[in-house]
Amino acid sequence: MRRRRRAALAGVAALALALVAWLGVERWVATAELPPLALETSVEVLARDGSLLRAFTVADGRWRLAVAPDRVDAGYLAMLIAYEDQRFFDHGGVDPLALARASWQALRHGRVVSGGSTLTMQVARLLEDGSTGAWRGKLRQVRLALALERALSKHEILALYLHHAPMGGNLEGVRAGSLAWFGKEPERLTEAETALLVALPQAPALRSPDLHPEAARAARDRVLARAEAAGVIDADAVRAARLEPLPNARRAFPSLAPHLADRLRAADPDRRVHHTTLDASLQSTFEALAADALLGLPPQATLALLVADADSGAILASVGSADYASHARRGFVDMTQALRSPGSTLKPLVYGLAFSDALAHPETMMVDRPASYAGYAPRNFDHAFRGPVSAREALQASLNLPVVELTHALGPARLMAALRQVGVEAAVPGDAPGLAVSLGGVGVSLEGLVQLYAAIARGGEAVALSAVDATPAPRARLMTPAAAWHLGDILAAAPRPGRLPDWPLAFKTGTSHGHRDALALGFDGKHVVGVWAGRADGAPVPGMYGVEVAAPVLFEVFARLGDGPVALPPAPPGTLQATNARLPPPLRQFGARLVDADEAPRVAFPPDGASLVPLTGGVVARVERGLAPFTWFANDAPVLLGSFEREARLSLDGPGFVTLAVVDAEGRAARVRIELR
């Protein structure tokens, strides 16, 4: 009886001691202070398909990219658990069997033979950046591992490992490792790639495949052997994996659209992931195209381009500078956003507004002649004058005098209001726009110009360009559908250098004063594109012209957008397509007074079709009707300016055919075609 009593007391004492020990361990674990569990991951900028355009390191300069376990190759997770912690989903943070085995082997051999750390213990060490060998450190890992298992789910613990596992250098986490060593996301990995990523965290500095390929290969093969033993992969897969070469260098992280990425990050620094509308393939293609275009530019010049969907306004590619890292070219400046002179690229806006307001029609006759507006006397780029021309011809030839005359009729404030109407930022000195606005005397960004041309491409309806997913804003109407169609029709038929394809592409080039900016804007039935070239510091680039530098790049962009330009849409219903003679009288001649046609000038001599032998002193020419002074043109070149006489002697070059024209003070014109023998 006494023996039984003693045994019972001993049992109770043992239970009490066990309970006290258990309570002590529980308190020991419960009072453990957990390290910060919040993850700081790299800021990412993604393309429209979710692919990575650019990432930024975290605050301490490490690459740590966000990744969820379900976005990692299932084979990697299976191999990781088979190699590191086969009972991960069964233990509470510490695997007694693994610890006992590791302890026995250490006592027997006098050194550490195998580790007893679970994945949870490794997470505890990574969170604290602690050591692995010292017993005090191991005990701390045990305590933290037990505490982590009480605070987190297995899925959350695994996610912490996937983010913190060291992959060599400043690489942390399986996603950073996969991108740096294999150039791809970890969603689909080969067995060899998987094994290397499992092996690296144990000794990342000693197993780096670029510096220590033999050690990396041996470690990888050990992982493969254990995975085979655990039944994760078969012998054939192991043999094939061992033959796969190791990566011999780290790959650079994607760095597409750096200017846009910088801008998005600066605008919302707390956002971890920025989704964009960019097409990663197009972005890469056009960054390479822009870099190639630098070969023909001076060392300090650069090039920018923007591609957008004309219908939605979604930006598909944005190249702020062709050489982001170049200090000489000031590559860090985003030239899609810089306010620069648009040169002649605003002229279509002037004509479109005039067409829309019924001030003019493409076949309306205008006069390209010298003129002065309160001391402002614009000239054409080539300093020549063409005399009577249609609005179509004036826009296609990018003449300055006719567009200034239209601007004078519309008012410069109307142009500025139109730009604001479509959401384009425009700046003029002193905020006082003058007639020079239509010739480039205003600051507009390349993105703003593309937005303007997108409105023309959309039939006159404005659309807001955006590189991020956003709710479309209400769309204002810039001009009538017919006016917008006329612009596309005129620009698509404009003369172009022979080296440019004869595509149905509506485009306009521009060169700013002093050759500081060379531009080309264009659209087809689907896309709108803008190209700018010049120096970011605004210095001149002598000899640089939009048609020579920017236009070839523009056409190359459209060539790489698919199967070439998409056809422009047909004319909208109600569009007036007529010759000058069939236009309503007010539209036949711009600037003429609304008077009877009998008051318009008429060439009385020589008659149309006449064949003459020039006399000494020149050909006699006589004008009837009209209002003096008169300007006479021969083959679009002025031969007599401001004459108040109705008869003149004109020095004409012959022999050959000559188109002789006279323009009166009201801008009304008459012409004849004669032959000089």
DAVEN-V818594 format. One line per field, one symbol per residue. phi: phi as a letter, one per 20 degrees, with the letter a starting at -180 (. if undefined). psi: psi as a letter, one per 30 degrees, with the letter a starting at -180 (. if undefined). A space follows every 10 residues. Layout:
BEGIN
phi = ???
psi = ???
END
This chain:
BEGIN
phi = .fffffffff ffffffffff fffffffgff efeffgefee dffcddffen ffebccffge neecefbegf ddgfffffff ffeeafdged edpcdgffff fffgffffdm bfebedfeff fffgfffele edefffffff ffffffffff ecegffffff ffedgfcome ecnfffffff ecmbfefccf fffgfffffg ffbffedfff dcffffffff fffffffffe nfceffffff ffeffefdaf effgbelfff fgfffffbfe fecdecefeg ffgffeffff fffffedfgd ebbcbbccff eenffebbdf afbgeeffel ffeeefdfec felefeggff ffffffemeb cgefeccebf bcclnecfcf gemdcdmfbf ggffffelfe ffffffffff ngffffffff fenefcccgm lcfcffgfdo ebecefffff fffffffenn efbefbdcfb fgegdedebf gffffgffff ffdfgbgffe feefdebbdb cfgmlecccb cbbcfccccc cccqdfenff cgnecgfede fgfgfffffe eqengegfff ffgnfedbfg fefggfefcf nfffcfffef fbfebfffnf dcdgefnoef ccddlmdfed ddcclmdfdb dleeeecbdd edebfpeced cccefenecb bcdcddd
psi = eeeeeeeeee eeeeeeeeee eeeeeeeeee gkjklkfkkj lkkkkklfgf lkeklklaeg gljjkkkkef gkkeeeeeee eeeeifgeff lgfkjeeeee eeeeeeeefg lkellgklee eeeeeeefhl lfekeeeeee eeeeeeeeff flleeeeeee efefkkgkbg kkleeeeeee ffgllgejkl eeeeeefeee feieefgkff eieeeeeeee eeeeeeeeef gelleeeeee effkllkglk kklkhlheee eeeeeefiff kekjklgkje eeeeefeeee eefffgllfg lakllkklke efgkkfkjjf kfiefkeefh ffkjfffkjl kfbgffeeee eeeeeeggfl lfgkklkjlk lkjhfjilll egglkfbkll eeeeeefhke eeeeeeeeee keeeeeeeee eggkkkkkkg hikaffefgg hkkkleeeee eefeeefggf klkkkkglkl kklkklkell eeeeeeeeee efgkklkffk kilikjlklk klkghfkklk kllagelkkk kkkakfggll ikgkkefeee eeeeeeeeeg fbhlkkklll klkgkjjlle fglkeffejk fkkilkfffl lkjekllkgl jljklkfakk kkklalkllk kkkjhgkkfk khkgkfklkk jkkalakkjk kkkafggkll llklkk.
END
